[in-house]
């Protein structure tokens, strides 16, 4: 009976911890990283104001956990599509969704990644997405795969700063090019 009670407490604790991390992402979506305090996150998560500091002693600990969770979720979705042989259209649709209906979430994730550029303690968590991607895919050509991931990051950032974010029709030929390379119909004629 004691083991069940301990497991129940652990499960409730993990659920509360996850709720705090998800609330942190929502605070960043709404107010940016500057809006993240233990108090603002507790209010967003609907937990006592002491809960975030119980699970995350410092704001850096909270931001690291948020970065790791965001990286794992992004990786799971994107790499799941790529691993099952997703088409350029499916990948373009995922990217379009990230810069349109999920714009706030994507912006929050990139804000966290850029913060890691200034705060060394966050860098390992920010690199988690790349590490997971390479580990999950075990690409035959790691350089080409890293170039693809860098291009995806670039497309997402361009989509976030565009006056009108691109849709999947606009992204599909770009993704196709990234996956397959230039086809002969778009190559300049020899001698030009």
Helices and strands as residue ranges (DSSP letters): H 2-31, G 33-35, H 38-45, H 51-55, H 59-83, H 88-99, H 103-118, G 120-122, H 123-126, H 128-137, H 142-161, H 168-180
